[in-house]
C-alpha cells in the first residue's frame, strides 16, 4: 500500500498524472455544503421581516384610504369585509387600487362602528378572527 502511494506520488510530481484525488474532491464538496447551509440559515429570517414590512405598509395605505373616504364623504358608513367602497371603480372613489392580499402571512378586515367610523383589523395567518385592531406599524409584529 505504501509502495503504491509512493509510486503514485512520484508519477504525480513528475507530471505524469493530472487531476484531483477523490479525497480532494470530497473535501471541496463538504466545504461547499457547509457554506450553502450557512447562507440558507442566514437568509431564513428575511422572509419574516419582509412580511412585517409589507403588513405595515398595507396597513398604513388602508388607514389612509379610510381617512380620505371619511374626510371626503362625511357620514359614509364603511362596510365590513373588503370595504368595496374604498377600491377603484366603486362608488366611494379610487382610494385603493386593489385590496391588500397576502393571505399566507396576514389579512386586513374593516369593521363598521356604531357611528359609522371604520375600524381596521389585521389578522395574522393561523389566528382566528377577530384579529388585532390596527393601531399603527406595531400591530404587525405578530405577523410571521
N, CA, C and O atoms as a MOPAC input file, in Angstrom:
PM7 MOZYME 1SCF
protein

 N      0.83600 1    -1.19200 1     0.00000 1
 C      0.00000 1     0.00000 1     0.00000 1
 C      0.87200 1     1.24400 1     0.00000 1
 O      0.64200 1     2.17400 1    -0.77300 1
 N      1.89300 1     1.25700 1     0.88800 1
 C      2.78500 1     2.41100 1     0.96500 1
 C      3.57900 1     2.55800 1    -0.32900 1
 O      3.81700 1     3.66900 1    -0.80400 1
 N      3.98200 1     1.43000 1    -0.88800 1
 C      4.74900 1     1.49100 1    -2.13600 1
 C      3.88100 1     2.03800 1    -3.28300 1
 O      4.38200 1     2.76100 1    -4.14400 1
 N      2.58400 1     1.69500 1    -3.29800 1
 C      1.67100 1     2.20900 1    -4.32200 1
 C      1.50300 1     3.71900 1    -4.16600 1
 O      1.49700 1     4.45800 1    -5.15100 1
 N      1.37000 1     4.16200 1    -2.93600 1
 C      1.23900 1     5.59900 1    -2.67000 1
 C      2.48800 1     6.34100 1    -3.12600 1
 O      2.39700 1     7.37900 1    -3.78100 1
 N      3.64100 1     5.81100 1    -2.78100 1
 C      4.89100 1     6.47700 1    -3.16400 1
 C      5.06100 1     6.51200 1    -4.68800 1
 O      5.51700 1     7.51300 1    -5.24000 1
 N      4.69200 1     5.41200 1    -5.36800 1
 C      4.78400 1     5.37300 1    -6.82700 1
 C      3.85000 1     6.40700 1    -7.45300 1
 O      4.25100 1     7.12200 1    -8.37100 1
 N      2.60900 1     6.49600 1    -6.96600 1
 C      1.66400 1     7.47700 1    -7.49400 1
 C      2.12600 1     8.90700 1    -7.20300 1
 O      1.93500 1     9.80300 1    -8.02500 1
 N      2.73800 1     9.12000 1    -6.02600 1
 C      3.24800 1    10.45200 1    -5.68600 1
 C      4.38100 1    10.84400 1    -6.62100 1
 O      4.44800 1    11.98800 1    -7.07000 1
 N      5.27500 1     9.90200 1    -6.91700 1
 C      6.36900 1    10.19600 1    -7.84800 1
 C      5.82200 1    10.51600 1    -9.24200 1
 O      6.28800 1    11.44800 1    -9.89900 1
 N      4.83000 1     9.73600 1    -9.68600 1
 C      4.25800 1     9.98900 1   -11.00800 1
 C      3.56400 1    11.34800 1   -11.05000 1
 O      3.64300 1    12.06100 1   -12.05000 1
 N      2.89400 1    11.69700 1    -9.97600 1
 C      2.19100 1    12.98300 1    -9.94000 1
 C      3.18800 1    14.13100 1    -9.90900 1
 O      3.00500 1    15.12700 1   -10.61000 1
 N      4.23100 1    14.00700 1    -9.11200 1
 C      5.25700 1    15.04700 1    -9.04700 1
 C      5.97000 1    15.21900 1   -10.38200 1
 O      6.40000 1    16.31800 1   -10.73000 1
 N      6.08900 1    14.12900 1   -11.12200 1
 C      6.75400 1    14.18900 1   -12.41900 1
 C      5.83000 1    14.73300 1   -13.51000 1
 O      6.28400 1    14.97800 1   -14.62800 1
 N      4.54900 1    14.92600 1   -13.20800 1
 C      3.61000 1    15.45900 1   -14.18200 1
 C      2.98600 1    14.39500 1   -15.05300 1
 O      2.35800 1    14.71600 1   -16.06200 1
 N      3.14200 1    13.13200 1   -14.68600 1
 C      2.56500 1    12.05100 1   -15.48700 1
 C      1.08300 1    11.85000 1   -15.19100 1
 O      0.35000 1    11.33600 1   -16.03600 1
 N      0.63000 1    12.25100 1   -14.00000 1
 C     -0.77400 1    12.09300 1   -13.60900 1
 C     -1.36100 1    13.48500 1   -13.39300 1
 O     -0.81000 1    14.28500 1   -12.63600 1
 N     -2.46500 1    13.76800 1   -14.05000 1
 C     -3.15900 1    15.03800 1   -13.87600 1
 C     -4.50500 1    14.77900 1   -13.21600 1
 O     -5.04600 1    13.67700 1   -13.30500 1
 N     -5.04700 1    15.80300 1   -12.54800 1
 C     -6.38100 1    15.68700 1   -11.97700 1
 C     -6.34700 1    15.75600 1   -10.46100 1
 O     -5.30600 1    15.99100 1    -9.84700 1
 N     -7.50300 1    15.54600 1    -9.88700 1
 C     -7.66300 1    15.61600 1    -8.44700 1
 C     -7.90300 1    14.22700 1    -7.89100 1
 O     -8.41600 1    13.34800 1    -8.58300 1
 N     -7.52800 1    14.03700 1    -6.63400 1
 C     -7.80100 1    12.75500 1    -5.97300 1
 C     -9.23600 1    12.77500 1    -5.46000 1
 O     -9.86300 1    13.83100 1    -5.37800 1
 N     -9.73500 1    11.62600 1    -5.12500 1
 C    -11.08700 1    11.50200 1    -4.60400 1
 C    -11.23200 1    12.25200 1    -3.28200 1
 O    -12.26500 1    12.87500 1    -3.03500 1
 N    -10.22800 1    12.19800 1    -2.44700 1
 C    -10.27100 1    12.89300 1    -1.16100 1
 C    -10.36900 1    14.40200 1    -1.37300 1
 O    -11.14500 1    15.06800 1    -0.68900 1
 N     -9.59800 1    14.94800 1    -2.30500 1
 C     -9.65500 1    16.38400 1    -2.58500 1
 C    -11.04700 1    16.79500 1    -3.06100 1
 O    -11.56900 1    17.82800 1    -2.64100 1
 N    -11.63300 1    16.00300 1    -3.91700 1
 C    -12.98400 1    16.31200 1    -4.40100 1
 C    -14.01100 1    16.24200 1    -3.27600 1
 O    -14.89700 1    17.09400 1    -3.19800 1
 N    -13.90600 1    15.24500 1    -2.40600 1
 C    -14.84600 1    15.11800 1    -1.29200 1
 C    -14.71900 1    16.28800 1    -0.32100 1
 O    -15.72400 1    16.77700 1     0.19500 1
 N    -13.50500 1    16.73200 1    -0.07200 1
 C    -13.31500 1    17.87200 1     0.83300 1
 C    -13.94700 1    19.12200 1     0.24700 1
 O    -14.59900 1    19.87700 1     0.96900 1
 N    -13.77000 1    19.35400 1    -1.03600 1
 C    -14.37700 1    20.52400 1    -1.68000 1
 C    -15.90200 1    20.45500 1    -1.60200 1
 O    -16.55100 1    21.46400 1    -1.32800 1
 N    -16.47000 1    19.29300 1    -1.83500 1
 C    -17.93200 1    19.13200 1    -1.77500 1
 C    -18.44700 1    19.39600 1    -0.36700 1
 O    -19.47300 1    20.05600 1    -0.20200 1
 N    -17.75400 1    18.89500 1     0.64800 1
 C    -18.17800 1    19.11400 1     2.03400 1
 C    -18.10800 1    20.60000 1     2.39300 1
 O    -19.02900 1    21.12400 1     3.02100 1
 N    -17.04000 1    21.27900 1     2.00900 1
 C    -16.90700 1    22.71000 1     2.30600 1
 C    -18.00800 1    23.50400 1     1.61700 1
 O    -18.59600 1    24.39800 1     2.22500 1
 N    -18.29300 1    23.19200 1     0.36600 1
 C    -19.38300 1    23.88600 1    -0.33600 1
 C    -20.73100 1    23.62700 1     0.34100 1
 O    -21.55800 1    24.53400 1     0.43200 1
 N    -20.95700 1    22.41600 1     0.80900 1
 C    -22.19900 1    22.10000 1     1.52700 1
 C    -22.33900 1    22.90300 1     2.81000 1
 O    -23.42400 1    23.38600 1     3.13300 1
 N    -21.24300 1    23.04200 1     3.53700 1
 C    -21.27600 1    23.82900 1     4.77400 1
 C    -21.56100 1    25.29400 1     4.46200 1
 O    -22.36700 1    25.92700 1     5.14500 1
 N    -20.91600 1    25.82900 1     3.45200 1
 C    -21.17000 1    27.22500 1     3.07000 1
 C    -22.62100 1    27.43900 1     2.63200 1
 O    -23.22800 1    28.45200 1     2.97700 1
 N    -23.17300 1    26.50100 1     1.88300 1
 C    -24.57100 1    26.61400 1     1.45100 1
 C    -25.51100 1    26.58900 1     2.65000 1
 O    -26.48400 1    27.34200 1     2.68700 1
 N    -25.23300 1    25.73600 1     3.62600 1
 C    -26.07700 1    25.66800 1     4.82600 1
 C    -26.02900 1    26.97400 1     5.61000 1
 O    -27.05600 1    27.43300 1     6.10900 1
 N    -24.86000 1    27.57100 1     5.72100 1
 C    -24.72400 1    28.84600 1     6.43200 1
 C    -25.52800 1    29.93300 1     5.73500 1
 O    -26.20700 1    30.72000 1     6.39400 1
 N    -25.45900 1    29.98500 1     4.41900 1
 C    -26.18700 1    31.01600 1     3.66800 1
 C    -27.69300 1    30.81700 1     3.81100 1
 O    -28.42500 1    31.79000 1     3.99300 1
 N    -28.16000 1    29.59500 1     3.73500 1
 C    -29.59900 1    29.33000 1     3.83800 1
 C    -30.12600 1    29.74600 1     5.20500 1
 O    -31.19100 1    30.35700 1     5.29400 1
 N    -29.40100 1    29.42600 1     6.26600 1
 C    -29.86000 1    29.80500 1     7.60300 1
 C    -29.75400 1    31.31400 1     7.82100 1
 O    -30.57200 1    31.89200 1     8.53700 1
 N    -28.77300 1    31.94700 1     7.22100 1
 C    -28.63300 1    33.39500 1     7.37400 1
 C    -29.76800 1    34.13500 1     6.68600 1
 O    -30.18500 1    35.19000 1     7.16400 1
 N    -30.27700 1    33.61600 1     5.58500 1
 C    -31.34500 1    34.27400 1     4.84300 1
 C    -32.73600 1    33.85100 1     5.28500 1
 O    -33.72500 1    34.37700 1     4.77500 1
 N    -32.83700 1    32.91900 1     6.21600 1
 C    -34.13400 1    32.40600 1     6.64500 1
 C    -35.02600 1    33.44900 1     7.28800 1
 O    -36.24100 1    33.39500 1     7.10100 1
 N    -34.48000 1    34.39600 1     8.03700 1
 C    -35.28000 1    35.40500 1     8.71900 1
 C    -35.72400 1    36.54100 1     7.83400 1
 O    -36.53800 1    37.36300 1     8.25600 1
 N    -35.22400 1    36.61400 1     6.63500 1
 C    -35.56300 1    37.71700 1     5.73100 1
 C    -37.03900 1    37.68200 1     5.35700 1
 O    -37.67700 1    38.73000 1     5.25800 1
 N    -37.58600 1    36.49200 1     5.14900 1
 C    -38.98900 1    36.37100 1     4.75000 1
 C    -39.91100 1    36.94100 1     5.81500 1
 O    -40.85600 1    37.66400 1     5.49800 1
 N    -39.64500 1    36.62200 1     7.06600 1
 C    -40.47500 1    37.14500 1     8.15400 1
 C    -40.40800 1    38.64800 1     8.25000 1
 O    -41.42800 1    39.30100 1     8.46900 1
 N    -39.22700 1    39.20900 1     8.09200 1
 C    -39.07500 1    40.65900 1     8.16100 1
 C    -39.78700 1    41.34500 1     7.00500 1
 O    -40.36300 1    42.42000 1     7.17600 1
 N    -39.75100 1    40.73200 1     5.83100 1
 C    -40.42900 1    41.34900 1     4.68600 1
 C    -41.94100 1    41.28100 1     4.84900 1
 O    -42.64400 1    42.19500 1     4.41900 1
 N    -42.45700 1    40.21500 1     5.46100 1
 C    -43.90000 1    40.11700 1     5.69700 1
 C    -44.36000 1    41.19400 1     6.67900 1
 O    -45.43300 1    41.77400 1     6.51300 1
 N    -43.54700 1    41.45700 1     7.70000 1
 C    -43.89400 1    42.50600 1     8.66000 1
 C    -43.87400 1    43.87100 1     7.98500 1
 O    -44.76700 1    44.68800 1     8.20900 1
 N    -42.86500 1    44.12000 1     7.16300 1
 C    -42.77600 1    45.40400 1     6.45700 1
 C    -43.94500 1    45.58300 1     5.49200 1
 O    -44.49600 1    46.67800 1     5.38600 1
 N    -44.32500 1    44.52600 1     4.79300 1
 C    -45.45800 1    44.60200 1     3.86500 1
 C    -46.75500 1    44.85900 1     4.62900 1
 O    -47.59500 1    45.63900 1     4.18000 1
 N    -46.92200 1    44.21100 1     5.77200 1
 C    -48.11800 1    44.41900 1     6.59400 1
 C    -48.19900 1    45.86900 1     7.06000 1
 O    -49.26600 1    46.48200 1     7.02600 1
 N    -47.05800 1    46.41400 1     7.49700 1
 C    -47.04700 1    47.79900 1     7.95300 1
 C    -47.40100 1    48.76000 1     6.81900 1
 O    -48.16900 1    49.70100 1     7.01900 1
 N    -46.84800 1    48.52700 1     5.64200 1
 C    -47.13900 1    49.39400 1     4.50000 1
 C    -48.59700 1    49.27600 1     4.07400 1
 O    -49.25000 1    50.28500 1     3.80900 1
 N    -49.11400 1    48.04100 1     4.00700 1
 C    -50.51100 1    47.85100 1     3.62200 1
 C    -51.45400 1    48.46600 1     4.65300 1
 O    -52.46400 1    49.07100 1     4.29100 1
 N    -51.12600 1    48.31200 1     5.93300 1
 C    -51.97100 1    48.89400 1     6.98300 1
 C    -52.02100 1    50.40500 1     6.89700 1
 O    -53.08300 1    51.00400 1     7.06200 1
 N    -50.87000 1    51.03100 1     6.64000 1
 C    -50.83800 1    52.48900 1     6.50400 1
 C    -51.63600 1    52.93700 1     5.28100 1
 O    -52.32600 1    53.95600 1     5.32300 1
 N    -51.53800 1    52.17300 1     4.19400 1
 C    -52.26900 1    52.52800 1     2.97600 1
 C    -53.77400 1    52.43800 1     3.19000 1
 O    -54.51300 1    53.34100 1     2.79800 1
 N    -54.23200 1    51.35000 1     3.81300 1
 C    -55.67200 1    51.18400 1     4.04200 1
 C    -56.17400 1    52.21700 1     5.04500 1
 O    -57.26900 1    52.75400 1     4.87900 1
 N    -55.38900 1    52.50200 1     6.08100 1
 C    -55.79500 1    53.52500 1     7.05300 1
 C    -55.93700 1    54.88700 1     6.38800 1
 O    -56.88300 1    55.62300 1     6.67000 1
 N    -55.00700 1    55.22100 1     5.51300 1
 C    -55.07100 1    56.48900 1     4.79200 1
 C    -56.28400 1    56.53100 1     3.86800 1
 O    -56.94600 1    57.56300 1     3.75900 1
 N    -56.57600 1    55.42300 1     3.20700 1
 C    -57.73700 1    55.36500 1     2.31500 1
 C    -59.03400 1    55.54000 1     3.09400 1
 O    -59.94400 1    56.23100 1     2.63800 1
 N    -59.12200 1    54.92400 1     4.25500 1
 C    -60.32400 1    55.07300 1     5.09100 1
 C    -60.47300 1    56.52800 1     5.52900 1
 O    -61.56500 1    57.09200 1     5.46600 1
 N    -59.37600 1    57.12900 1     5.97000 1
 C    -59.43300 1    58.52400 1     6.41300 1
 C    -59.81400 1    59.46000 1     5.26100 1
 O    -60.58000 1    60.40400 1     5.45500 1
 N    -59.28000 1    59.19700 1     4.06500 1
 C    -59.60800 1    60.02600 1     2.90500 1
 C    -61.08200 1    59.89300 1     2.53800 1
 O    -61.73700 1    60.89300 1     2.24400 1
 N    -61.60700 1    58.67900 1     2.55000 1
 C    -63.02300 1    58.46800 1     2.23300 1
 C    -63.91600 1    59.15900 1     3.25000 1
 O    -64.89100 1    59.81500 1     2.88400 1
 N    -63.58500 1    59.01000 1     4.52700 1
 C    -64.40000 1    59.63200 1     5.56600 1
 C    -64.30600 1    61.15600 1     5.52000 1
 O    -65.26900 1    61.84800 1     5.85100 1
 N    -63.13600 1    61.68700 1     5.10400 1
 C    -62.99000 1    63.14400 1     5.00700 1
 C    -63.76400 1    63.70200 1     3.81000 1
 O    -64.35400 1    64.77900 1     3.89400 1
 N    -63.75700 1    62.96700 1     2.69900 1
 C    -64.43400 1    63.45700 1     1.50500 1
 C    -65.94200 1    63.28700 1     1.60300 1
 O    -66.69800 1    64.14000 1     1.13900 1
 N    -66.38300 1    62.18200 1     2.20800 1
 C    -67.81600 1    61.90200 1     2.34000 1
 C    -68.15300 1    61.70600 1     3.81300 1
 O    -68.26400 1    60.56700 1     4.26600 1
 N    -68.31900 1    62.78900 1     4.57300 1
 C    -68.65200 1    62.64700 1     5.99700 1
 C    -69.96600 1    61.88100 1     6.16400 1
 O    -70.92300 1    62.08300 1     5.41700 1
 N    -69.98500 1    61.02400 1     7.13400 1
 C    -71.19300 1    60.24300 1     7.40500 1
 C    -71.28900 1    58.96900 1     6.59600 1
 O    -72.24100 1    58.20900 1     6.76900 1
 N    -70.32600 1    58.70800 1     5.70900 1
 C    -70.33200 1    57.47700 1     4.92800 1
 C    -70.05100 1    56.30300 1     5.85900 1
 O    -69.12200 1    56.33900 1     6.66600 1
 N    -70.85900 1    55.27600 1     5.73400 1
 C    -70.65900 1    54.07900 1     6.54400 1
 C    -69.75000 1    53.12200 1     5.77500 1
 O    -70.07100 1    52.70100 1     4.66300 1
 N    -68.61900 1    52.78700 1     6.37800 1
 C    -67.68400 1    51.84600 1     5.77000 1
 C    -68.20000 1    50.44200 1     6.05200 1
 O    -68.45600 1    50.08200 1     7.20100 1
 N    -68.35000 1    49.65800 1     4.99800 1
 C    -68.84200 1    48.29400 1     5.17200 1
 C    -67.71100 1    47.37000 1     5.59900 1
 O    -66.53500 1    47.66900 1     5.39000 1
 N    -68.07500 1    46.26600 1     6.18800 1
 C    -67.08700 1    45.28900 1     6.61600 1
 C    -66.50900 1    44.51700 1     5.44600 1
 O    -66.78000 1    44.82800 1     4.28600 1
 N    -65.72700 1    43.52900 1     5.75200 1
 C    -65.11400 1    42.69800 1     4.71700 1
 C    -64.01600 1    43.43600 1     3.99300 1
 O    -63.09900 1    43.96500 1     4.62100 1
 N    -64.10000 1    43.47700 1     2.67000 1
 C    -63.04000 1    44.09800 1     1.88600 1
 C    -63.25800 1    45.58200 1     1.66000 1
 O    -62.46600 1    46.21100 1     0.95700 1
 N    -64.28900 1    46.15600 1     2.22300 1
 C    -64.58000 1    47.58600 1     2.09700 1
 C    -64.56600 1    48.00300 1     0.63600 1
 O    -63.72600 1    48.79600 1     0.21100 1
 N    -65.50000 1    47.46400 1    -0.12000 1
 C    -65.51200 1    47.66200 1    -1.56700 1
 C    -65.63700 1    49.12200 1    -1.97200 1
 O    -65.25100 1    49.47600 1    -3.08600 1
 N    -66.16300 1    49.98100 1    -1.10800 1
 C    -66.27500 1    51.38600 1    -1.48300 1
 C    -64.94300 1    52.13600 1    -1.38500 1
 O    -64.89900 1    53.33500 1    -1.65800 1
 N    -63.86700 1    51.46100 1    -1.00400 1
 C    -62.53800 1    52.07200 1    -0.99800 1
 C    -61.76000 1    51.77300 1    -2.27400 1
 O    -60.81800 1    52.48600 1    -2.61700 1
 N    -62.16300 1    50.70900 1    -2.97600 1
 C    -61.37900 1    50.21800 1    -4.10400 1
 C    -61.76900 1    50.94800 1    -5.38100 1
 O    -62.91400 1    51.37400 1    -5.53000 1
 N    -60.82200 1    51.09500 1    -6.30300 1
 C    -61.05200 1    51.79100 1    -7.57700 1
 C    -62.32600 1    51.33300 1    -8.26800 1
 O    -62.64900 1    50.14600 1    -8.29100 1
 N    -63.03100 1    52.28700 1    -8.82100 1
 C    -64.22900 1    51.98300 1    -9.60100 1
 C    -65.47200 1    51.82400 1    -8.75600 1
 O    -66.57200 1    51.72000 1    -9.29800 1
 N    -65.33100 1    51.80200 1    -7.46000 1
 C    -66.50100 1    51.66600 1    -6.59200 1
 C    -67.12600 1    53.05100 1    -6.38000 1
 O    -66.58300 1    54.06400 1    -6.82100 1
 N    -68.24400 1    53.07300 1    -5.71700 1
 C    -68.98200 1    54.32200 1    -5.55600 1
 C    -68.21800 1    55.35800 1    -4.75000 1
 O    -68.41500 1    56.55500 1    -4.95600 1
 N    -67.35600 1    54.93400 1    -3.84100 1
 C    -66.64500 1    55.88400 1    -2.99600 1
 C    -65.48500 1    56.56100 1    -3.69000 1
 O    -65.06700 1    57.62900 1    -3.24500 1
 N    -64.94900 1    56.00700 1    -4.74100 1
 C    -63.82600 1    56.61900 1    -5.44400 1
 C    -62.57700 1    55.76300 1    -5.34800 1
 O    -62.53900 1    54.76900 1    -4.62300 1
 N    -61.58300 1    56.15400 1    -6.07200 1
 C    -60.36900 1    55.33300 1    -6.15900 1
 C    -59.38400 1    55.59700 1    -5.00900 1
 O    -58.33300 1    56.20200 1    -5.21900 1
 N    -59.71300 1    55.16100 1    -3.84800 1
 C    -58.81200 1    55.34200 1    -2.71400 1
 C    -57.76100 1    54.24500 1    -2.65600 1
 O    -56.65300 1    54.47400 1    -2.17300 1
 N    -58.09100 1    53.07600 1    -3.13500 1
 C    -57.15200 1    51.95400 1    -3.20600 1
 C    -57.20000 1    51.37400 1    -4.60900 1
 O    -58.27900 1    51.22400 1    -5.18300 1
 N    -56.04300 1    51.04700 1    -5.16600 1
 C    -56.01600 1    50.38800 1    -6.47500 1
 C    -56.57700 1    48.97400 1    -6.35100 1
 O    -57.35800 1    48.53700 1    -7.19600 1
 N    -56.18200 1    48.26500 1    -5.30800 1
 C    -56.71700 1    46.92800 1    -5.01900 1
 C    -56.57500 1    46.69100 1    -3.53000 1
 O    -55.77800 1    47.33900 1    -2.85300 1
 N    -57.36200 1    45.75100 1    -3.03400 1
 C    -57.32300 1    45.44500 1    -1.60300 1
 C    -56.06300 1    44.63000 1    -1.30400 1
 O    -55.75900 1    43.69400 1    -2.04300 1
 N    -55.31900 1    44.96100 1    -0.23400 1
 C    -54.10600 1    44.20700 1     0.10300 1
 C    -54.41900 1    42.73300 1     0.31000 1
 O    -55.34100 1    42.38000 1     1.04500 1
 N    -53.64000 1    41.87600 1    -0.34800 1
 C    -53.88700 1    40.44400 1    -0.26600 1
 C    -52.56300 1    39.72300 1    -0.06600 1
 O    -51.76800 1    39.61000 1    -0.99900 1
 N    -52.32800 1    39.24500 1     1.12200 1
 C    -51.14600 1    38.45300 1     1.44300 1
 C    -51.58300 1    37.39500 1     2.44500 1
 O    -51.07100 1    37.32900 1     3.56300 1
 N    -52.53200 1    36.57300 1     2.03000 1
 C    -53.19700 1    35.65100 1     2.95200 1
 C    -52.26800 1    34.60400 1     3.56200 1
 O    -52.62100 1    33.99800 1     4.57400 1
 N    -51.09000 1    34.37400 1     2.97500 1
 C    -50.18600 1    33.41000 1     3.59200 1
 C    -49.53100 1    33.99100 1     4.84100 1
 O    -48.96800 1    33.24500 1     5.64100 1
 N    -49.59400 1    35.31800 1     5.02200 1
 C    -48.99300 1    35.94200 1     6.19300 1
 C    -50.00300 1    36.73300 1     7.03600 1
 O    -49.95100 1    36.67900 1     8.26500 1
 N    -50.91000 1    37.45900 1     6.39600 1
 C    -51.86000 1    38.29800 1     7.12500 1
 C    -53.00900 1    38.67800 1     6.20900 1
 O    -52.94200 1    38.47900 1     4.99600 1
 N    -54.06000 1    39.22300 1     6.79600 1
 C    -55.16100 1    39.79700 1     6.02400 1
 C    -55.72000 1    40.97800 1     6.80800 1
 O    -55.58800 1    41.04900 1     8.03000 1
 N    -56.34500 1    41.89800 1     6.08900 1
 C    -56.97100 1    43.06100 1     6.72000 1
 C    -58.47400 1    42.95700 1     6.57600 1
 O    -58.98600 1    42.52400 1     5.54300 1
 N    -59.17100 1    43.35600 1     7.61600 1
 C    -60.62700 1    43.39900 1     7.60400 1
 C    -61.07000 1    44.73800 1     8.15600 1
 O    -60.48900 1    45.25500 1     9.11000 1
 N    -62.10600 1    45.29200 1     7.54700 1
 C    -62.65300 1    46.55800 1     8.01200 1
 C    -63.97400 1    46.26200 1     8.71100 1
 O    -64.80900 1    45.51000 1     8.20800 1
 N    -64.14400 1    46.87100 1     9.88500 1
 C    -65.39800 1    46.72100 1    10.62900 1
 C    -66.01800 1    48.09400 1    10.80400 1
 O    -65.31800 1    49.07500 1    11.05400 1
 N    -67.32100 1    48.16000 1    10.67300 1
 C    -68.03200 1    49.42700 1    10.83600 1
 C    -68.42500 1    49.58700 1    12.29100 1
 O    -68.96500 1    48.66900 1    12.90800 1
 N    -68.15000 1    50.75300 1    12.82600 1
 C    -68.55100 1    51.03700 1    14.19200 1
 C    -69.98700 1    51.52800 1    14.23600 1
 O    -70.62500 1    51.70600 1    13.19800 1
 N    -70.48600 1    51.74400 1    15.43100 1
 C    -71.86300 1    52.20300 1    15.59800 1
 C    -72.05900 1    53.59300 1    15.01000 1
 O    -73.15500 1    53.92700 1    14.55900 1
 N    -71.01300 1    54.40100 1    15.01100 1
 C    -71.13500 1    55.76400 1    14.48400 1
 C    -70.75400 1    55.83700 1    13.01600 1
 O    -70.76800 1    56.91800 1    12.42700 1
 N    -70.41400 1    54.71100 1    12.42100 1
 C    -70.03200 1    54.69600 1    11.02300 1
 C    -68.53300 1    54.79600 1    10.82000 1
 O    -68.05200 1    54.62000 1     9.70100 1
 N    -67.77900 1    55.07700 1    11.88700 1
 C    -66.33100 1    55.16600 1    11.78300 1
 C    -65.77000 1    53.75500 1    11.70900 1
 O    -66.09500 1    52.89300 1    12.52500 1
 N    -64.93200 1    53.54300 1    10.72600 1
 C    -64.41900 1    52.19500 1    10.48800 1
 C    -63.27600 1    51.86300 1    11.42500 1
 O    -62.51100 1    52.72600 1    11.85500 1
 N    -63.19100 1    50.57200 1    11.72400 1
 C    -62.05300 1    50.03700 1    12.44700 1
 C    -61.32400 1    49.08600 1    11.51700 1
 O    -61.95900 1    48.38300 1    10.73100 1
 N    -60.03100 1    49.05300 1    11.59400 1
 C    -59.22600 1    48.20500 1    10.73500 1
 C    -58.56200 1    47.14400 1    11.58900 1
 O    -57.88000 1    47.45400 1    12.56500 1
 N    -58.76800 1    45.88300 1    11.21400 1
 C    -58.17300 1    44.76800 1    11.93500 1
 C    -57.15500 1    44.07300 1    11.04600 1
 O    -57.36000 1    43.94200 1     9.84000 1
 N    -56.05600 1    43.62900 1    11.64700 1
 C    -55.07600 1    42.80800 1    10.94800 1
 C    -55.14600 1    41.41800 1    11.56500 1
 O    -55.07700 1    41.25600 1    12.78300 1
 N    -55.28400 1    40.41700 1    10.69700 1
 C    -55.40500 1    39.02900 1    11.13800 1
 C    -54.19200 1    38.24500 1    10.65100 1
 O    -54.10900 1    37.92500 1     9.46500 1
 N    -53.24200 1    37.92800 1    11.54300 1
 C    -52.11000 1    37.10200 1    11.11500 1
 C    -52.59100 1    35.72900 1    10.66500 1
 O    -53.60900 1    35.23900 1    11.15400 1
 N    -51.87200 1    35.10900 1     9.74300 1
 C    -52.23800 1    33.77700 1     9.25400 1
 C    -52.25100 1    32.80800 1    10.42500 1
 O    -51.34800 1    32.81800 1    11.26200 1
 N    -53.26200 1    31.98700 1    10.47700 1
 C    -53.38400 1    30.98600 1    11.52900 1
 C    -54.07900 1    31.48100 1    12.77700 1
 O    -54.33300 1    30.68600 1    13.68200 1
 N    -54.39700 1    32.76600 1    12.86400 1
 C    -55.09200 1    33.32300 1    14.01800 1
 C    -56.55600 1    33.46800 1    13.64900 1
 O    -56.89300 1    34.04800 1    12.61700 1
 N    -57.41400 1    32.94100 1    14.49200 1
 C    -58.83800 1    33.02900 1    14.18200 1
 C    -59.35300 1    34.42800 1    14.50400 1
 O    -58.81900 1    35.11800 1    15.37200 1
 N    -60.39200 1    34.82800 1    13.79400 1
 C    -60.98000 1    36.15300 1    13.97700 1
 C    -61.57500 1    36.25100 1    15.38000 1
 O    -61.95500 1    35.21200 1    15.92100 1
 N    -61.68000 1    37.38100 1    15.98600 1
 C    -61.21600 1    38.65100 1    15.46300 1
 C    -59.71100 1    38.80000 1    15.64400 1
 O    -59.11900 1    38.26000 1    16.57800 1
 N    -59.12300 1    39.53500 1    14.74100 1
 C    -57.68400 1    39.77500 1    14.80500 1
 C    -57.37400 1    40.90300 1    15.75300 1
 O    -58.08100 1    41.13100 1    16.73500 1
 N    -56.32900 1    41.58900 1    15.44800 1
 C    -55.89600 1    42.68900 1    16.29000 1
 C    -56.27800 1    43.99800 1    15.62600 1
 O    -56.12100 1    44.15300 1    14.41500 1
 N    -56.77800 1    44.93800 1    16.40800 1
 C    -57.11300 1    46.24500 1    15.85500 1
 C    -55.83600 1    46.90200 1    15.36500 1
 O    -54.84400 1    46.98100 1    16.09000 1
 N    -55.87100 1    47.37100 1    14.12800 1
 C    -54.68100 1    48.00700 1    13.56800 1
 C    -54.53800 1    49.37900 1    14.19200 1
 O    -55.40300 1    50.24100 1    14.04000 1
 N    -53.43100 1    49.57000 1    14.89900 1
 C    -53.18200 1    50.84400 1    15.57300 1
 C    -51.81300 1    51.38000 1    15.19700 1
 O    -51.17400 1    52.07500 1    15.98700 1
 N    -51.36600 1    51.06200 1    14.00200 1
 C    -50.05900 1    51.52100 1    13.55100 1
 C    -49.14200 1    50.35100 1    13.24900 1
 O    -49.54500 1    49.19300 1    13.34900 1
 N    -47.90800 1    50.65900 1    12.87900 1
 C    -46.96900 1    49.62400 1    12.45200 1
 C    -46.72900 1    48.52700 1    13.48200 1
 O    -46.48000 1    47.38100 1    13.10700 1
 N    -46.79600 1    48.84900 1    14.76200 1
 C    -46.55100 1    47.82400 1    15.78700 1
 C    -47.62000 1    46.74900 1    15.80000 1
 O    -47.40800 1    45.68400 1    16.38000 1
 N    -48.76600 1    46.99900 1    15.17400 1
 C    -49.82300 1    45.99000 1    15.10800 1
 C    -49.42800 1    44.79400 1    14.26700 1
 O    -50.05100 1    43.73800 1    14.37200 1
 N    -48.40500 1    44.93300 1    13.43100 1
 C    -47.98400 1    43.86400 1    12.53700 1
 C    -46.88200 1    43.00100 1    13.12800 1
 O    -46.38800 1    42.10500 1    12.44400 1
 N    -46.48200 1    43.23200 1    14.35900 1
 C    -45.37300 1    42.48500 1    14.95200 1
 C    -45.66500 1    40.99900 1    15.10300 1
 O    -44.73200 1    40.19900 1    15.17800 1
 N    -46.94000 1    40.60600 1    15.14900 1
 C    -47.28600 1    39.19100 1    15.31300 1
 C    -47.36600 1    38.45100 1    13.98000 1
 O    -47.63300 1    37.24900 1    13.95400 1
 N    -47.13600 1    39.15800 1    12.87400 1
 C    -47.16900 1    38.53200 1    11.55100 1
 C    -45.92700 1    37.69400 1    11.37400 1
 O    -44.82600 1    38.11200 1    11.73100 1
 N    -46.10800 1    36.49600 1    10.81500 1
 C    -44.94200 1    35.62600 1    10.57200 1
 C    -44.80700 1    35.32300 1     9.11500 1
 O    -43.88800 1    34.60800 1     8.71600 1

